[in-house]
């Protein structure tokens, strides 16, 4: 938006030497903004899929003694909890075994 305004200002209002200066500065600002945004977007790897579930909090839906179901991010997953967990209890996801989440009760 800033670049478009600067270019319109340069074309419609300013005289020849200043219009070129404003256009060059606007282009430099646009390039700098683009580089900063690209760098910011690459700072962290996107967490998607199963690796995003590890460490997440889930709620037990059916008793996990040792196997049951948990609800995490609005989805039902089969879960295994060797320590045991009752419905409504919060658990933490430790890992994955096939399509079964390995969980432990939250302290």
N, C-alpha and C positions, 0 to 999 in steps of 0.2 A: 504494500500500500504506500509506503514511504517513497519507494522508487517511482511509482506511477505519478505521485504528486510532484516529485522533483522534476521529472521529465516534462510534465505539463507546464510547470512553472518555467522551466528553461525554454520551452518552445513558444509559449504564449506571452510571457512577460519580459524576460530578460533579453538584453542585447547580446550580440555575437560573442564577445570573449567570455562573458559570464555564463552564457547558456552552455557552452562546451564544458566549462569547469563543473557546473552543477550536474551535467549528465555523467561526466567521468566519476565524480564523487558518489553519485547515486548508484552507478554500476559497481563501484568498489564496495559500497555498503551492502549491496545485494549479494555480492560474491562472499563477503565476510559472513553475513548472516547465514547463507547456505552452508558454508564450511562449518560454522559453529553448530548448526542444527544436525548436520551429518555426524559430526563428532559426538554430540550428545546421544544420538540414536544408537551409536555403536558401543556405548560405555558398558552396557550390561547385555549378556546373552539372554535372549527370550526364553522364559521357562514355559514350556508347553508340554502337554502329554503327561505321562506318568511321573516324570521327574518333578513336576510341579506339585504333586500330591505328597511327596516325602516331606515330613516335618509339619504337615498341615493338621489341623484339628478336625475331628469328625465326631458325630454323635451316634451312639449305639442304638439301633432300631430293634433288632432281635438279639437276645442274649448270646454273647460270644463266650462259649464254654466248651471247647476252645474256639469253635467256629460259629459265626453268626453273620449279621448284616450291619453295616454302618452307613450313615448318610453323610456325604461329603460334597460340598459345592452343589447341592441340590440333586445328587445322584446316589443311588443305592449301589453299594459294593459289597461283595462277599469279603469277610474279614476273619482273620485268625488272631486270637488273643490268648496266649498260653496262661497269663495271669488271671484271665476271666474278666468280663465286664457285663454289667446289667443294662437293660434298656434305659435310655435317657442319660447315661453316663458319657462323659467326654473322654475321648481317646486320642492319642497322637500316632500318626502314620510313621512307621519305621522303615518300611520297604515294601517290596512286591514279590510275590511268588506266583508266577503265571498271571492269572486274573484275580488273585486273592491278595488283599492288603494285609500286611503284617502290622498289628497295632499293639499299643500298650496303654493301660489306663493313665490318664493325665493326673499329675500330682497337684 
